[in-house]
Amino acid sequence: MILRAGGAGNLGNNRLLLPILVYLPMGVFFLMFFFGQHATHPFWPTSLWVDRACAHQTDHELKRRQIQALPVFVARSSSMLVLWDDEYFQRLWCQLELATFAKYGSVQKVNILPLWLAPWLLSALVINIGAASGWNFLWYGVSPDVLYSLVAAIQGRIPETLSEPVTSVIIVTLFGSMVGLPASIPWAIAGKAKLRSHELMLDQMANFDCRAAQCTEPADRLLVQQQVQHLFRAPLEPSCSSDSVEVDQIDDKSLDAFNGYIQGPLRSVVMENVGARLHVPYGLCLLAGLPMTFYSGVDILQCDEACVASNGFEAFSSYMKASMVTWLVNILLVYPIFYPVFLRMLKRAFSVQRECLQFFLAVISSIVSLSYGYFCSGWVFGLFYSWVQHGIVGLLPLLALLVILVLQQQCLFGNY
């Protein structure tokens, strides 16, 4: 397409850029997300041991032998994947698997994957695809005369030295708020589900007690608890007697040791992987912003000669280099903060007692957090272009902004 147009600078207002650079790669991503295992399995085959499929559910003698053989399966396993839902830590069989892996495996090899994570990520990706489409329409679908008149109206009311960055901030924030308005309700729903499920998971682990676990078959309870006690029983001293009272005390200690493992080391690993209630891993936020990352190419290539000149550049190549750096800063330092900022505002919104008011405040929180993110993005665009046009005078405020963004990111992602 670039060759046909005679160069990257001649693709301005090309309607195929958005489908080719955003929709097509995101379609490939979703295809691999849902069906990628079928493509990779012939090259990297993975063997799974699934309890419900591999442990007999009706033959109790066979089930007992399979339970005793759990360490054999664990010893041959490289990791344990826990698909966490609201009832996981309440099920006795799930506790047995955790206990066995804790004894014969490693806590670092236990991967906790909350079931809310995939729907949240998919909803964030879909919302960002909509945001990219909205940005493309507002920037390039609206008549240029409307945009230029808006810029002129803003620049006429502010000092000339501040006109470039302030104009960029106002326009980007305004357009970002308009794009975020239709996404506010689904984003609020996804954020509420994330907060509720994440808090429940950490609370269940902090208050874990294997004695209170649920078991469908009453006959399995004693069998499973005996195995847990065997795994976590402390070595007996030679002088210890074997009367029943002593054994019962040892059994209690072994169950308490297992409880301590869930409440301590395993919960710490979960906190490292998925963080606290208000935390979203930085890498996951980068992934959620993938549509906007792809859209950066559309934004750069859509700019025609008039657009390049209006941004103060003489050549498209100079504009492209500056825009690539600007977009890189936004992708790494600005767009990932949308989610932790929104979750912190959402927590305040849900502290209100009335449910209807909660929903209203959640929607407002969504719009405000998106507007704040685009407010930061507008300053990045404005100060970068100001630096290109004014040299060292424009560099100092840009460096100050970058320091603020790095510190802000450290506050939001540095601690969980």
N, C-alpha and C positions, 0 to 999 in steps of 0.2 A: 504493500500500500504506500510505503514511503517512496519507493522507487517510481511508482506510477505518478505520485504527486510531484516528483522532482525534488524531493528533500523533505526533512522533518518539519522545516519551517513553513511548508505549504499545505499543511493538514488542518489549518484553522477552519473551524465550523464543520468539520467532517463528522457526519452523524454516525459513522460506523465505529468511531473510536470507543465509545462506551460499550457497545456489545462485544467488541473484540478484546478490549483490554480489561473489562470488568466482568461482564456476564459470562464470557467463555471460560476464563480461568476459574471463576467461582463455581461454574457448573462442573468443571473437572474436579475441583476440591470436594464438592458434595458427592460426586460419583465415587471418589476414592474413600471418602468418609464412611459411606454406607456399604460399599462393595469392594473396597481395597483388599480385604483379607483374601478374597478369591483370587486376586491377581498375584499376591505375594506368597501364598501358601505353597505353590510348587517349588519356589526358590528358597524360602525360609519356613519349612514346615514346623508347626507348633503342636505339641501334644498337651492335652488338658486332662486333669482328673477332676471330675465334677461329682460332688457327693451324692446328689439325688440320682444320678445316672449310674454311678459306680458302686454304690452301697445298696445291698438288697433291703427292701422295705418290708418284707413279710416273713422271711425265714430268719428267726431270731438267732439261731445258732450261727448261721452264716454271717449275719450282721455283727455278732460279737467278735468273730474271727477277723472280719474286715476292719472293725474298729481297732483291734489290737495290731493290725498290720498298717495302720495309718503312718507310723514313723517310716516305714519302707517307702511309701509314696512320697512323703515329705523329703526324705533324704535324696530322692531322685529329681526333686523339683527345684528349679532355679529361682522361683518366686511364687508368692501367693497373691492372687487378685481378689479383693473383697469388693463386690458390687453392693454398696451400702444402700439400704432403704430404712424407713422408719422403724422396722421391726427387727433389723439384723441382730442387734445386741440383746434382743429378748429371746432369741431362739437358741436352744441348748445345743443343737447339732453344730450351729455356726461357732459357738464357743469352743466346742471340742476341736474343731479344725484350727482355730486360733491358738489354742493351748498346745496342740501338737506341733504347729509350726514354730511357736515360741521356744519350745524345748529342743527341737531338732533342726530348726532352720535359723533364721536371723530376723530380728525386728526390722532391720533396714530393708529386708526383702519383701516385707508386707506392703502391698500397694493398695491403698484405700481409694476407691473410685466412687464418689457419691453419685447416685442416680439422677440428682438434680443438675449435675454438671453439664451433661450433653444437651439437654433441652435448653439450658441457659445459654450455652455457647451457640447453638443453632439459632436461637431467637436473636442473639446479639448480631450474628452474621447477617441474618435476614434484615434486621433493622438498619444495619450499616449499608447493605445493598440499596435499601430504600433511600438512605441519606445520600449516598453517592449519586443516585438517579435524581434526587431532588436538587442537589448542588448543580448537577449538569444542566438541569432545566432552568434554574434561576440565573446561572451565569451565562448560558449560551442559548437558552430557549426564549428568554425574554428579549425584547427589542433592545439593541445597544443604545438607542436614544434614551430609553428609560434609565438605564444604568448610568450613562454619562451625565444625565440631568441630576440624578441622585448624588453623584460624586461632586458635581459643581455646586449643588446646594449645600453640601456638607463643608466643602473647602471654603466657601464664601463666609462661613461663620466662625472659623478658627484661624489662629495665626499661621502665617505661611510656613514657618519653620516646623510646625507640628502637623501640617496638612496631610502629608503622606501617611505617617503611621496612624494618626487618629482616624483618617478616612478609612483605612484598611480595617481598623478595629471595629468601627461602627458598622461597616458593610458586612464583614464576616460574621460579627455577632448577630446582626439583624437577620441575615440569611440563615445562619445556624439555628436561630430560634424558630424560624419558619419551618425549616426542615425537621427540627425536633418535635414540633407540635403534634403531627400525626403519630410519631413514635412514642409519645409520652405514656399512653395507656398500656400498650403491650410491654414496654420497658418497666413500668411500675409493677405489673403483674409478675414478670419474670424476677424482678428484684425481690419482691415480697416472698416468693417461693424459695428463693435462694437463702434469704435471711432465716426463714422459719426452719428449713431443713438443716441448714448448717448449724444453727444453734442447738437443735434437737440432737444432732449427731454428737457434738462435743459434750452436751449435758449427759447423754447416755453413757459416754465413756468415762466422764468424771464421776458418775454415781453408779458405775457398773457393779453388779453383784450376781455372780453365776447362780446363787441359790434361788434367785427370783426368776430364773429363765423359764420360758414356756416350752412345753414338750407335747407334741401331738399324741404320742404313744406313752402312757404312764410307765410301761415296762422299760422304756428306753432311758428314763431319767437316772435310775440307779446305775445302769450300765455305763452311761456317758460320764456321770460324776465320778465313778470309780476310776475311769481312765484319766480324767483331769487330775484327780488326787494323786494317781500314780506318777503322772508327769511332773507335778510340782511339789511332790513330797520331799522334804529335806532329808539328807542322809541321817540315819539313826546312830546315836552314840552306842558303843558296845555295852554300856551299863544300862541302857534303857530296857525296861521290861516290855512284854508284849501283851499286857492285859488290855481289855477292850477300852478302858477309860483313856489309857495312853494313846491307843490307836485313834480313838475319836478325836483327841486333841490334835494329833498329827494331821488327821484329815481336815480339820478346821483350818489349821495353819496352811495346808496346801491349797485349799480353796481361797484363802485370803491372799496367798502368794499370787495366784492366778488373777484375782481381782486387782491386785497391785500392779501386775504387768499391764493390764488393759488401761488402768487409770494413769499409769506413769509412762513407761517407755513407748508403748504403742500410741498413746494419745500425743506424745511429743512428736513422734514421726508423722502423724496425721497433721499436726499443726505446722510442721515443716513443709509438708506437701501441699496442703490446701489452705493453711492459715487459719486465723481466727474468724469470727463471724463477719467482721467488716472487711476482711482481707480477700483480695483476688490476686492470684499469682501474676507477676508482671508478664511472663511469657504467654499466659492465657489471654491477657488483655491485648497483647500484640496480635495474637491470633484472631481475636474477636474483631480487631480493626483491619483485618485483611482486605475487605472491599475498598476501604479508603486508601490503603496502600496501593492497590491496583489503580484506583481512580487518580492517583497523583500523575500517572503517565497521561491520562486523558486531559487533565487540567493543563499540563505543560504543552501538549501538542495541539490543544484546541485554540491556543492563543495565536491570532493572526497578526498582520502587520500593525493594524490600529491598536490592538491590545498590547503588543510589545512597546509601541511608542508611548502609550498612555502610562506604562509602568516605568518610563524613563530610560529605556534601553534603545541603543541604536541598531543592534543586530540580534537576530533570534538566538544565535549561539550563546551570547552573553546572558540573555534572559533565561535560556534553558539551564545553564550552569547554576545561576543564582537560585532558580526555582527548585532545582534538584536538591540543593543544600537546604533550602527552606523547608521543603517537604520532608526531608530526612529528619530534621529537628522536630517537626510536628509529629511524625510517625513514632519517634522514639521517646519524646519528652512530653507531648501534649495529649494526643489521642488516648494513650493508656490510662490517663488520670480520670477519664469520664466515669469509669465504673466505681473506683473506691470513693470518689467524691459523692456520687449518687447514693451509694450504700450508706454513707454517713448521714446524708440528709434524710434518707428513707428511715433510718433508725429513729430520728427525731420525729418524723411524721407519724410513725406507728406507736409512739409513746402516748399519743392522744387517745382518750377513751372511746369517743364516738366513732363508729365504723365509717359512716358516710364522710365525716370530716377527715378521717385517715386517708381514704381514697383520694379526696380532693387535694390534700397536702402532698400525697405521693405523686400525683400528676404534676403539681407545681414543682416539686423537687426534681422531677425528671427534666422539665423544661429549663429550670434554673441551672442544673448541673451541666446540661448540654450547652446552654448559653455561656456559662463560665468557661467551659473548655474551648469554645470557639472564640471567646474573648481573648484567651491566651494565644490561640492560633492567629488571630488577627494582629496581635502585637508582633508575633514572630514574622509574619509576612511584611508588615509595615516597616519594622526596624531593619530587616534584611535589605529591603529595597532602598531604604533611606541610607544605609551604609554604602551600598553600591553607588548611589548618586552623590553623597556628600563626603565620602572617604572617612578619615579618622574621626571627624566630628560625629558621624553616625555610628561609629564602631563602639564607643563607650556605652551608650544606652543598650546596645545589642548585647554586649558582654554582661552587663548587669542583669538583663532579662534571662540570659542563659544560666547564670548562677542561681537566680530565683527559681527557675524551672527545675534545675537539678536538685536543689534543696527541697522543693515541693515534692518531687518524685521520691526522694529519700524518706521524707516523712510519711508518705502514703504507702510505700512498698517496702521500706527498710525494716519495719517491725510488724510482726503478726500478733 
